[in-house]
Amino acid sequence: MGYRPLVRSELPVDTVALARFLIGKVVVRETPEGVLSGAIVETEAYGVGDAAGHAYRGMTPRTRSLFLEPGHAYIYLSYGSAYMLNVSSEAAGVGAGVLIRALEPRDGVAIMQRNRRTERLRDLTRGPGRLAQALEIGPWADGLDLCQEGPLWLAQDDPESDGDFGEIGRGVRIGLSREADRPLRFYVRGNRFVSGPRSLNL
């Protein structure tokens, strides 16, 4: 596999900086059937005071994980149908996070295809709901420390692999009604696993 866990001290303690930093890093999911993984190719930042973020109205039992120190998982159910993987992004006690929007599949593709009930590689992890389904991520992962190996963790890519994804683009976030014009989405230009309409990914 060739990955190593990200060290918390490596993470920028700033939501926008972390959203960009995570591009090219790897989400690793360890299951009894084998390891599933994908390189992060798209993120969105939801920083302090952002009306579109779940931490905007303060800490609640549901959003507690967003207020942990950087590098913890915050999982929520979107529209009652799809789980979303987020990474806490500010100092402990400050609520903010980065949404992982898309991955480029790496390990365990056959298992992901079964989980997603499709053999179409491009659709396995393109979009936050799809990637959570492909990697079997659910509420059990909320609050997990992603900076240590376990059932779900963040990794640095194998230095011997082709980890250069090319130019990182920046644009508006997708599907929002609040603060929708803020350029807080980062993505790998030209990568076919990036979600959203083509017009937003130039």
C-alpha positions in Angstrom: 0.0 0.0 0.0 2.9 2.3 0.8 1.0 5.0 2.8 1.8 6.6 6.1 -0.7 8.4 8.3 -0.7 12.2 8.2 0.8 13.7 11.3 -1.5 16.3 13.0 1.4 18.8 13.2 1.5 18.7 9.4 -2.1 19.9 9.1 -2.6 23.6 8.6 -4.8 25.0 11.4 -6.8 27.0 9.0 -9.9 25.7 7.1 -9.1 27.1 3.7 -5.5 26.1 3.9 -6.4 22.6 5.0 -8.9 22.2 2.1 -6.1 22.9 -0.4 -3.5 20.9 1.6 -5.7 17.7 1.5 -5.7 17.6 -2.3 -3.6 14.7 -3.3 -3.7 13.1 0.1 -5.3 9.7 0.5 -8.4 8.4 2.4 -7.7 4.9 3.7 -10.6 2.6 4.8 -9.6 -0.7 6.4 -12.3 -3.4 6.3 -12.3 -7.1 7.1 -12.4 -7.8 3.3 -9.4 -5.6 2.5 -8.1 -2.0 2.2 -10.1 0.6 0.2 -8.5 3.9 -0.7 -8.7 6.9 -2.9 -6.7 10.0 -3.5 -8.5 13.3 -2.7 -9.2 15.3 -5.8 -11.9 17.7 -4.6 -12.6 19.4 -1.2 -14.8 22.3 0.1 -13.9 24.6 3.0 -16.5 25.5 5.7 -14.7 27.9 8.0 -15.4 29.9 11.1 -18.5 32.0 10.8 -19.6 30.5 7.5 -23.4 30.5 7.4 -23.3 27.4 5.1 -21.3 25.4 7.7 -22.8 23.1 10.3 -20.8 24.8 13.1 -22.4 28.2 12.4 -24.9 28.1 15.2 -22.4 26.7 17.7 -21.7 23.2 19.1 -24.5 20.7 19.4 -24.5 17.0 20.0 -24.7 16.5 16.3 -21.8 18.8 15.4 -19.5 18.1 18.4 -16.8 16.5 16.1 -16.4 19.7 14.1 -15.1 21.3 17.3 -12.3 18.7 17.9 -8.7 19.5 17.0 -7.8 19.3 13.3 -7.8 15.8 11.7 -11.0 14.3 13.2 -13.9 12.9 11.2 -17.3 14.6 11.2 -19.9 12.5 9.5 -23.5 13.6 8.8 -26.4 12.4 6.8 -27.4 14.7 3.9 -31.0 14.9 3.0 -31.7 11.6 4.7 -30.0 9.5 2.1 -26.2 9.9 1.9 -23.4 10.3 4.5 -20.7 12.9 4.1 -17.1 12.7 5.2 -15.6 15.9 6.7 -12.4 16.7 8.5 -12.3 19.1 11.5 -10.0 22.0 10.6 -9.5 24.5 13.4 -8.1 24.6 16.9 -10.0 22.5 19.5 -13.2 24.3 20.5 -13.5 26.2 17.2 -16.0 24.7 14.9 -15.1 24.3 11.2 -14.4 21.6 8.6 -13.5 20.5 5.2 -15.8 18.3 3.1 -14.2 15.6 1.1 -16.1 15.8 -2.2 -14.3 13.3 -4.5 -11.6 10.7 -4.6 -9.7 9.0 -7.4 -10.0 5.3 -6.6 -6.9 3.4 -5.6 -7.1 0.2 -3.6 -10.1 -2.2 -3.3 -11.9 -1.1 -6.5 -13.8 -4.4 -6.8 -15.2 -4.0 -3.3 -16.1 -0.4 -4.0 -17.9 -1.5 -7.2 -19.9 -4.0 -5.2 -20.7 -1.4 -2.5 -21.9 1.1 -5.2 -23.5 -1.6 -7.3 -21.8 -0.3 -10.4 -18.8 -1.3 -12.4 -18.4 2.3 -13.8 -15.1 3.4 -12.3 -15.8 7.1 -12.8 -18.9 7.0 -10.7 -17.4 5.1 -7.7 -16.2 8.0 -5.6 -17.1 11.1 -7.7 -19.2 13.1 -5.2 -19.3 13.0 -1.3 -22.3 10.6 -1.0 -20.9 8.2 -3.5 -17.4 8.0 -1.9 -18.9 7.4 1.5 -21.0 4.5 0.1 -18.0 3.1 -1.8 -15.8 3.2 1.3 -18.6 2.0 3.7 -18.4 5.2 5.8 -21.3 5.9 8.1 -22.1 7.4 11.5 -19.8 4.9 13.2 -16.8 7.0 12.0 -18.0 10.3 13.5 -15.3 11.7 15.8 -12.6 9.3 14.7 -9.0 10.5 14.8 -8.0 10.4 11.1 -4.3 10.9 12.0 -3.7 7.4 13.2 -4.2 4.1 11.5 -7.5 2.4 12.1 -10.7 1.7 10.2 -10.6 5.2 8.6 -7.5 7.4 8.3 -5.8 10.1 6.2 -2.5 9.3 4.5 0.4 10.7 2.7 0.8 9.2 -0.8 3.5 6.8 -1.6 6.5 9.0 -2.5 7.4 6.5 -5.3 4.0 6.7 -6.9 2.8 9.3 -9.4 1.4 11.7 -6.9 1.5 14.8 -9.1 -2.1 15.4 -10.1 -1.4 18.7 -11.9 -2.9 22.1 -11.3 -5.2 22.8 -8.4 -8.3 24.9 -9.4 -10.4 26.9 -7.1 -14.1 27.8 -7.5 -17.5 28.2 -5.8 -19.0 25.4 -3.7 -21.7 23.2 -5.1 -25.4 23.0 -4.1 -25.5 25.8 -1.6 -28.1 28.5 -0.9 -26.1 30.4 1.6 -22.7 32.0 0.8 -22.8 30.2 -2.5 -20.5 32.7 -4.3 -17.4 32.2 -2.1 -14.5 30.4 -3.9 -13.9 27.8 -1.3 -13.9 24.6 -3.4 -10.5 23.1 -4.5 -10.2 20.5 -7.2 -7.7 18.9 -9.6 -8.2 20.5 -13.0 -8.9 17.9 -15.7 -9.4 15.0 -13.3 -12.3 12.9 -14.4 -13.3 12.0 -10.8 -14.0 15.6 -9.8 -17.8 16.1 -9.2 -20.1 18.8 -10.3 -20.8 20.3 -13.8 -18.0 20.7 -16.2 -18.5 24.4 -16.3 -17.4 24.7 -12.7 -14.2 22.6 -13.1 -12.3 24.6 -15.8 
